[in-house]
Amino acid sequence: MYKYAIAIGLLTGFLTTARAAGLGDSIKTYTVFKASEGTDHYANGVVITAFKEKLYCMWQSSPKDEDSDDTWVAYSRSSDGGKTWSQPAALAVPSSEDYCTSGGWLVTGDTLTAYIDLWQKGLTPRGGRTYYITSTDGQTWSTLQPVKMADGSDMNGVLEQDPYTLPDGRIIGAAHFMPGLHVCPVYTDDPRGISGWKKGSFESEDLGKQSRELEPSQYVRPDGTIVMLFRDQASSFRKLVSYSTDRGKTWTKPILTDMPDARTKQCAGNLPDGTAFMVTCPSNDKSRWPLVLQLSRDGKVFDKSILLRSGLPDDLPSRRYEGRYKTLGYSYPKALVHNNKLYVGYSTNKEDVNCTIYCPQTAAMVQGREKYEFMRNLPVYADSLIADLTYPLAWGNSDIKDFEQWKQVARQKVFDCMLTPPPAPADGYDVKVLFEEQRDGYKARKIEIKLSKYYTVPAYVLIPDGKGPFPAVNALHDHGGHLFIGKEKMIRPLACEDSTVIKDADEWVAGYEGQFFGDYLAQHGYVVFSADAPMWGERGQKEGPKRDRYDMIAGNMMMYGIDLSAYMTYDDIAGTEYLSSMPEVDPTRIGCTGWSMGAYRAWMLATLSDRIKVGASVCWMVTTDEQMTFKYKRTENGGFANCFPGLRRWLDYPHIASIACPKPMLFINGSQDKLFPVAGVKKAFNIMHDTWKSQGADDRLQTELWDMPHSCGLKSQQCVLEFFDKHLK
């Protein structure tokens, strides 16, 4: 179990540390709303976001008391970076049945979503439901609609105010479910955050009307572990913590940390460089002051503390108006990282709304030194590097005008950049059948196959009933930051597998809308082969699947003169060669397909293997100028999983895929896919179409850009099947 600690001291220590660090000029506090005789006197639940060059702040407001039946949701806008704010306007108002509180924001492209929590008046124990409204201009809003769970039901709980978007687009958070307020982590792959929510596996402590764990927030450690911090309603005045290593599906039982906490709503997240932060009132009682920013490089030990508000008389005004539950101090902070600044919204004495801005440029929050050369996992000169990429070997750029000659030269350049291939086994594949079972219309086998003299690879094979030979597909699994399973992502695990593997695969297939892609193809008459890629499944690490070790191991492999990503592709080629040798397979009718990293593997395999006659890729195509830039909120972090040294100096992704021309190829991408900017997808599609057109084969290239997130649902799988049926049957 991880040990969490905070290197902080008493209040005097905070003041001394902050002043000694010279951070005062980088911390400024502004007023969003100030209670007066002519306004509401209660304000809390402050959340700030950025949308279309403006800041937005929401909070719940009432004339006097907390949780009163006349509570409504207000919001204000700022056009000058949070210095001045507009007069409050209404986002939601109470009805005869419900009062409403602030539920937080989510920005998706050109849409701003505001979550609104509706609480049934007079309900015992107290509980609520989550609704949402949307806007494209920040002023006109849609009607209230319920947030939906994955089964189509309304979310029967209130979503915590700061949902967190993982690098792969999954949104995680927590909700307090009825009856009462019982917290459970939740997640969705809907980029809009309005549907598809699922509960994570989580064990809370029931205190009757509520769980002990309440009002959490989360951050991600460098190894990909999601850490969720909770308020402890059992009054230990310390934070509780739980963590997930599978993208929010399962969570450890919460334990107490040694982090002091004033029993208040949690606020956590990550800075652009990955540093974990918390904004908290680290007192050992209900005193909600001072307000402190705490930082941790490893997400375990928070060893840097920065004072935001002291709570001293010259900084914390007296409460001016009475009201139920109106606590003195800085209540319920929530933070936004935007334009290299940290915006912290909170209420002061539960009557004023404030925004404290911490500027990293002068506070050195993002970089430990004044000068730096890397940010957001890219060099600061990334745009210059992109400008220098001319792709001299691309079709149309190359001096070679004969297409077949160009393909030969371009393919060899790819192989050259893949470095040394794994040596072939001396005595062939030496295939061993480990287990076999009959399924509905096909047999399923688990085999071991020697793809190199260095290693034996576990794989699954599905063979349709009846007389062959059959067309075949190499089904290539995804990445997903989830390394515990590989082939089991594409083919339903056989009965010989451990129950943990079977359960994990059953949960992972949700990304495929509950359908194992490989089994689907086998049911329609295809032999299907799927093997673990290096680092996945039964080719993983003895120490367990640790995402952060992938890049380290890939770097170590380069010290041997080999490339880990290339070994994955070499294995895909060798696996296809084995597939073509099976007596049940027609070697002239072999295709390949995959989603995400599997899609990358599919078009790369189609490019480099003459055995592949047809390829289909779901959610992996883009151009480097759009992928490796600072233009978007997310920058690439796949790294070594798709890196051949030096290749980008010769060919971009669509140029490499064009080596497969004139083979029939299908590419499906999603307009809501946060991993692949639409502009880059469209550029890549155009480049490939130009190549296929140049060879009179544009009718063999099908490109689709659908309104969907990063996923491979039933529609995508059906489209792939129809494409294969057209070209392989």
Secondary structure, DSSP 8 states (H G I E B T S, - for coil): ----EE----HHHHHHHHHHTT-GGGEEEEEEE---TTS-SEEEEEEEEEETTEEEEEEEEESS-TT-TT-EEEEEEESSSSSS----EEEE---SSEEEEEEEEEEETTEEEEEEEEEETT-SS--EEEEEEEESSSSS----EE-BBTTS-B--EEE-S--EE-TTS-EEEEEEETTTBEEEEEEE--TTSSS-BEE-B----B-SSBBSEEEEEEEE-TTS-EEEEEEETTS-SEEEEEEESSTTSB----EEEEEE--S----EEE-TTS-EEEEE---SSS-B--EEEEEESSSSEE-EEEEEE--STTTS----S--TT--SBEEEEEEEEETTEEEEEEEETTTEEEEEEE-HHHHTSS-SSSS-SEETTEETTHHHHHHT---TTSTTTSS---HHHHHHHHHHHHHHHTBS-----TT----EEEEEEEETTEEEEEEEEE-SSS-EEEEEEEEESSS--EEEEEEE---TT--S-SGGGTS---TTS-HHHHHHHHHHGGGGTT--HHHHHHHTT-EEEEE--TTSGGGS-TT---THHHHHHHHHHHHTTB-HHHHHHHHHHHHHHHHHHSTTEEEEEEEEEEETHHHHHHHHHHHH-TT--EEEEES----HHHHSSSSSS-----GGGG--TTGGGT--HHHHHGGGTTS-EEEEEETT-TTS-HHHHHHHHHHHHHHHHHTT-GGGEEEEEES--S---HHHHHHHHHHHHHHH-
